[in-house]
Protein backbone atom coordinates (compact mmCIF):
# COMPACT_ATOMS: atom_id res chain seq x y z
CA UNK A 1 0.00 0.00 0.00
CA UNK A 2 1.32 3.42 -0.99
CA UNK A 3 1.90 6.09 1.62
CA UNK A 4 -0.35 9.17 1.44
CA UNK A 5 1.44 12.47 2.00
CA UNK A 6 -0.61 15.55 2.90
CA UNK A 7 0.81 18.71 1.40
CA UNK A 8 -0.17 22.35 0.99
CA UNK A 9 0.48 24.67 -1.92
CA UNK A 10 0.34 28.47 -1.94
CA UNK A 11 -1.50 30.24 -4.73
CA UNK A 12 0.29 33.57 -4.20
CA UNK A 13 -1.05 36.43 -6.27
CA UNK A 14 0.66 39.82 -6.57
CA UNK A 15 -0.80 43.29 -7.19
CA UNK A 16 -0.51 42.76 -10.96
CA UNK A 17 -2.85 39.73 -10.89
CA UNK A 18 0.09 37.38 -11.48
CA UNK A 19 0.55 34.07 -9.69
CA UNK A 20 3.86 32.77 -8.33
CA UNK A 21 5.05 29.56 -10.00
CA UNK A 22 8.11 27.61 -8.80
CA UNK A 23 10.32 25.19 -10.74
CA UNK A 24 11.19 22.07 -8.75
CA UNK A 25 14.95 21.60 -8.55
CA UNK A 26 16.84 18.63 -9.92
CA UNK A 27 17.44 17.55 -6.28
CA UNK A 28 13.71 17.14 -5.54
CA UNK A 29 11.51 14.14 -6.19
CA UNK A 30 9.60 14.82 -9.42
CA UNK A 31 12.27 17.30 -10.63
CA UNK A 32 12.11 19.95 -13.36
CA UNK A 33 8.37 20.55 -13.27
CA UNK A 34 6.50 23.60 -12.05
CA UNK A 35 4.44 23.77 -8.89
CA UNK A 36 2.83 26.15 -6.48
CA UNK A 37 5.28 26.43 -3.58
CA UNK A 38 4.51 24.72 -0.28
CA UNK A 39 5.24 21.45 1.42
CA UNK A 40 4.23 18.73 3.85
CA UNK A 41 1.75 19.22 6.65
CA UNK A 42 3.42 18.20 9.91
CA UNK A 43 1.60 16.24 12.64
CA UNK A 44 -0.72 18.52 14.58
CA UNK A 45 -0.60 21.33 12.00
CA UNK A 46 -3.59 22.67 10.14
CA UNK A 47 -3.15 23.46 6.43
CA UNK A 48 -2.99 27.24 6.98
CA UNK A 49 -0.24 27.06 9.61
CA UNK A 50 1.67 24.50 7.53
CA UNK A 51 1.53 26.78 4.50
CA UNK A 52 2.77 29.82 6.43
CA UNK A 53 5.65 27.78 7.88
CA UNK A 54 6.63 26.21 4.56
CA UNK A 55 6.69 29.52 2.68
CA UNK A 56 8.72 31.12 5.45
CA UNK A 57 11.23 28.23 5.28
CA UNK A 58 11.35 27.85 1.49
CA UNK A 59 11.04 31.44 0.32
CA UNK A 60 12.00 33.60 3.33
CA UNK A 61 8.81 35.67 3.22
CA UNK A 62 5.58 35.85 5.19
CA UNK A 63 2.19 35.14 3.67
CA UNK A 64 -1.39 35.51 4.80
CA UNK A 65 -3.45 32.53 3.59
CA UNK A 66 -7.10 33.17 2.75
CA UNK A 67 -9.36 30.61 1.09
CA UNK A 68 -8.86 27.03 -0.04
CA UNK A 69 -8.95 26.82 -3.84
CA UNK A 70 -9.17 23.03 -4.01
CA UNK A 71 -8.11 19.72 -2.49
CA UNK A 72 -6.86 17.10 -4.92
CA UNK A 73 -5.48 13.60 -4.49
CA UNK A 74 -2.96 12.37 -7.05
CA UNK A 75 -1.34 8.95 -7.18
CA UNK A 76 2.30 8.88 -8.26
CA UNK A 77 4.32 5.67 -8.81
CA UNK A 78 5.55 5.35 -5.22
CA UNK A 79 3.22 7.53 -3.13
CA UNK A 80 -0.07 9.42 -3.07
CA UNK A 81 -0.26 13.18 -2.59
CA UNK A 82 -3.26 14.90 -1.04
CA UNK A 83 -2.68 18.51 -2.07
CA UNK A 84 -4.58 21.42 -0.53
CA UNK A 85 -4.12 24.58 -2.63
CA UNK A 86 -4.71 27.78 -0.65
CA UNK A 87 -4.84 31.32 -1.95
CA UNK A 88 -2.46 33.72 -0.19
CA UNK A 89 -0.85 37.15 -0.31
CA UNK A 90 2.69 38.12 0.67
CA UNK A 91 2.57 40.42 3.69
CA UNK A 92 6.31 40.68 4.42
CA UNK A 93 9.41 40.22 2.29
CA UNK A 94 9.90 38.95 -1.24
CA UNK A 95 10.27 35.34 -2.45
CA UNK A 96 13.87 34.10 -2.48
CA UNK A 97 15.22 31.00 -4.19
CA UNK A 98 16.43 28.30 -1.82
CA UNK A 99 14.83 24.96 -2.70
CA UNK A 100 13.54 25.76 -6.19
CA UNK A 101 15.58 26.41 -9.33
CA UNK A 102 13.45 29.31 -10.56
CA UNK A 103 10.37 31.44 -9.85
CA UNK A 104 8.15 33.18 -12.35
CA UNK A 105 5.04 35.36 -12.00
CA UNK A 106 2.39 34.56 -14.60
CA UNK A 107 -1.09 35.77 -15.46
CA UNK A 108 -3.80 33.12 -15.15
CA UNK A 109 -4.19 32.77 -18.92
CA UNK A 110 -0.48 31.93 -19.26
CA UNK A 111 -0.27 29.26 -16.54
CA UNK A 112 -0.74 26.44 -19.05
CA UNK A 113 2.50 27.47 -20.82
CA UNK A 114 4.49 25.61 -18.13
CA UNK A 115 5.02 21.87 -17.58
CA UNK A 116 3.27 21.34 -14.21
CA UNK A 117 3.64 18.62 -11.60
CA UNK A 118 0.59 16.36 -12.11
CA UNK A 119 -0.80 17.03 -8.61
CA UNK A 120 -0.90 20.80 -9.33
CA UNK A 121 -2.75 20.58 -12.66
CA UNK A 122 -6.31 20.69 -11.22
CA UNK A 123 -5.47 23.95 -9.37
CA UNK A 124 -3.92 25.38 -12.56
CA UNK A 125 -7.10 24.54 -14.49
CA UNK A 126 -9.31 26.15 -11.83
CA UNK A 127 -7.21 29.31 -11.83
CA UNK A 128 -7.26 29.61 -15.64
CA UNK A 129 -11.06 29.30 -15.63
CA UNK A 130 -11.64 31.70 -12.72
CA UNK A 131 -13.42 34.92 -13.59
C-alpha positions as CSV (number, residue, x, y, z in Angstrom):
1,X,0.0,0.0,0.0
2,X,1.3,3.4,-1.0
3,X,1.9,6.1,1.6
4,X,-0.4,9.2,1.4
5,X,1.4,12.5,2.0
6,X,-0.6,15.5,2.9
7,X,0.8,18.7,1.4
8,X,-0.2,22.3,1.0
9,X,0.5,24.7,-1.9
10,X,0.3,28.5,-1.9
11,X,-1.5,30.2,-4.7
12,X,0.3,33.6,-4.2
13,X,-1.1,36.4,-6.3
14,X,0.7,39.8,-6.6
15,X,-0.8,43.3,-7.2
16,X,-0.5,42.8,-11.0
17,X,-2.9,39.7,-10.9
18,X,0.1,37.4,-11.5
19,X,0.6,34.1,-9.7
20,X,3.9,32.8,-8.3
21,X,5.1,29.6,-10.0
22,X,8.1,27.6,-8.8
23,X,10.3,25.2,-10.7
24,X,11.2,22.1,-8.8
25,X,14.9,21.6,-8.6
26,X,16.8,18.6,-9.9
27,X,17.4,17.5,-6.3
28,X,13.7,17.1,-5.5
29,X,11.5,14.1,-6.2
30,X,9.6,14.8,-9.4
31,X,12.3,17.3,-10.6
32,X,12.1,19.9,-13.4
33,X,8.4,20.5,-13.3
34,X,6.5,23.6,-12.1
35,X,4.4,23.8,-8.9
36,X,2.8,26.2,-6.5
37,X,5.3,26.4,-3.6
38,X,4.5,24.7,-0.3
39,X,5.2,21.4,1.4
40,X,4.2,18.7,3.8
41,X,1.7,19.2,6.6
42,X,3.4,18.2,9.9
43,X,1.6,16.2,12.6
44,X,-0.7,18.5,14.6
45,X,-0.6,21.3,12.0
46,X,-3.6,22.7,10.1
47,X,-3.2,23.5,6.4
48,X,-3.0,27.2,7.0
49,X,-0.2,27.1,9.6
50,X,1.7,24.5,7.5
51,X,1.5,26.8,4.5
52,X,2.8,29.8,6.4
53,X,5.7,27.8,7.9
54,X,6.6,26.2,4.6
55,X,6.7,29.5,2.7
56,X,8.7,31.1,5.5
57,X,11.2,28.2,5.3
58,X,11.4,27.8,1.5
59,X,11.0,31.4,0.3
60,X,12.0,33.6,3.3
61,X,8.8,35.7,3.2
62,X,5.6,35.9,5.2
63,X,2.2,35.1,3.7
64,X,-1.4,35.5,4.8
65,X,-3.4,32.5,3.6
66,X,-7.1,33.2,2.8
67,X,-9.4,30.6,1.1
68,X,-8.9,27.0,0.0
69,X,-8.9,26.8,-3.8
70,X,-9.2,23.0,-4.0
71,X,-8.1,19.7,-2.5
72,X,-6.9,17.1,-4.9
73,X,-5.5,13.6,-4.5
74,X,-3.0,12.4,-7.1
75,X,-1.3,9.0,-7.2
76,X,2.3,8.9,-8.3
77,X,4.3,5.7,-8.8
78,X,5.5,5.3,-5.2
79,X,3.2,7.5,-3.1
80,X,-0.1,9.4,-3.1
81,X,-0.3,13.2,-2.6
82,X,-3.3,14.9,-1.0
83,X,-2.7,18.5,-2.1
84,X,-4.6,21.4,-0.5
85,X,-4.1,24.6,-2.6
86,X,-4.7,27.8,-0.6
87,X,-4.8,31.3,-2.0
88,X,-2.5,33.7,-0.2
89,X,-0.9,37.2,-0.3
90,X,2.7,38.1,0.7
91,X,2.6,40.4,3.7
92,X,6.3,40.7,4.4
93,X,9.4,40.2,2.3
94,X,9.9,38.9,-1.2
95,X,10.3,35.3,-2.5
96,X,13.9,34.1,-2.5
97,X,15.2,31.0,-4.2
98,X,16.4,28.3,-1.8
99,X,14.8,25.0,-2.7
100,X,13.5,25.8,-6.2
101,X,15.6,26.4,-9.3
102,X,13.4,29.3,-10.6
103,X,10.4,31.4,-9.9
104,X,8.2,33.2,-12.3
105,X,5.0,35.4,-12.0
106,X,2.4,34.6,-14.6
107,X,-1.1,35.8,-15.5
108,X,-3.8,33.1,-15.1
109,X,-4.2,32.8,-18.9
110,X,-0.5,31.9,-19.3
111,X,-0.3,29.3,-16.5
112,X,-0.7,26.4,-19.0
113,X,2.5,27.5,-20.8
114,X,4.5,25.6,-18.1
115,X,5.0,21.9,-17.6
116,X,3.3,21.3,-14.2
117,X,3.6,18.6,-11.6
118,X,0.6,16.4,-12.1
119,X,-0.8,17.0,-8.6
120,X,-0.9,20.8,-9.3
121,X,-2.8,20.6,-12.7
122,X,-6.3,20.7,-11.2
123,X,-5.5,23.9,-9.4
124,X,-3.9,25.4,-12.6
125,X,-7.1,24.5,-14.5
126,X,-9.3,26.1,-11.8
127,X,-7.2,29.3,-11.8
128,X,-7.3,29.6,-15.6
129,X,-11.1,29.3,-15.6
130,X,-11.6,31.7,-12.7
131,X,-13.4,34.9,-13.6
